[in-house]
């Protein structure tokens, strides 16, 4: 199989629209990363609050997985847990 360059098949207008939509996704992912980091590293305030919220909503106590650049699927795992717990 060969890589397909989807951007090459788009017009300049479509590429510009794609870039705008991509920025929104990147912003959301950055916010999720920040929240996950703060929950994990705040053992006295945010982590207990997260656990309490999970209990109140009858959800399994599960932390948002950290996004790691060297783990190819970690962004998907982080997004999936976020969607499940929204």
PLY file of the C-alpha trace (Angstrom):
ply
format ascii 1.0
element vertex 86
property float x
property float y
property float z
element edge 85
property int vertex1
property int vertex2
end_header
0.00 0.00 0.00
1.07 3.53 -0.69
0.34 6.65 1.32
-2.43 8.79 -0.08
-2.02 12.56 0.15
-5.58 13.77 0.64
-4.48 17.41 0.75
-3.03 17.17 -2.75
-6.45 16.27 -4.14
-8.15 19.26 -2.45
-8.56 22.71 -3.89
-6.90 25.64 -2.11
-10.27 26.63 -0.65
-10.87 23.11 0.68
-7.36 23.02 2.14
-7.95 26.33 3.92
-11.26 25.07 5.35
-9.57 21.85 6.46
-6.83 23.79 8.25
-9.42 25.91 10.10
-11.29 22.80 11.24
-8.03 21.12 12.23
-7.10 24.04 14.49
-10.34 23.57 16.45
-9.55 19.88 17.00
-6.01 20.68 18.12
-7.33 23.23 20.64
-9.77 20.70 22.12
-7.05 18.04 22.39
-4.72 20.53 24.11
-7.44 21.33 26.66
-8.05 17.64 27.34
-4.30 17.07 27.81
-4.17 19.95 30.29
-7.16 18.67 32.30
-5.77 15.12 32.39
-2.39 16.39 33.59
-3.95 18.56 36.29
-6.20 15.78 37.60
-3.33 13.28 37.82
-0.95 15.75 39.47
-3.40 17.26 41.95
-3.65 14.47 44.50
-5.17 16.71 47.18
-7.88 18.60 45.27
-8.70 17.57 41.72
-8.04 13.83 41.92
-10.35 13.32 44.92
-12.95 15.55 43.24
-12.69 13.45 40.05
-13.17 10.27 42.07
-16.18 11.77 43.85
-17.79 12.82 40.57
-17.25 9.34 39.12
-18.91 7.79 42.17
-21.83 10.25 42.06
-22.45 9.44 38.39
-22.04 5.67 38.90
-19.03 5.57 36.57
-15.99 3.39 36.98
-13.18 5.36 38.53
-10.89 5.80 35.54
-8.33 8.49 34.86
-8.01 10.13 31.47
-5.03 8.42 29.80
-2.05 10.66 29.15
-1.24 11.52 25.56
2.32 10.38 24.80
3.99 11.30 21.51
5.85 8.01 21.27
2.72 5.89 21.82
0.91 5.88 18.50
-2.60 5.31 19.87
-2.52 7.40 23.05
-4.32 10.41 21.55
-7.20 8.17 20.50
-7.32 6.53 23.94
-7.39 9.94 25.62
-10.18 11.19 23.34
-12.19 7.98 23.76
-12.19 8.14 27.57
-13.06 11.84 27.42
-16.06 11.13 25.19
-17.20 8.27 27.44
-16.96 10.46 30.56
-18.24 13.74 29.15
0 1
1 2
2 3
3 4
4 5
5 6
6 7
7 8
8 9
9 10
10 11
11 12
12 13
13 14
14 15
15 16
16 17
17 18
18 19
19 20
20 21
21 22
22 23
23 24
24 25
25 26
26 27
27 28
28 29
29 30
30 31
31 32
32 33
33 34
34 35
35 36
36 37
37 38
38 39
39 40
40 41
41 42
42 43
43 44
44 45
45 46
46 47
47 48
48 49
49 50
50 51
51 52
52 53
53 54
54 55
55 56
56 57
57 58
58 59
59 60
60 61
61 62
62 63
63 64
64 65
65 66
66 67
67 68
68 69
69 70
70 71
71 72
72 73
73 74
74 75
75 76
76 77
77 78
78 79
79 80
80 81
81 82
82 83
83 84
84 85
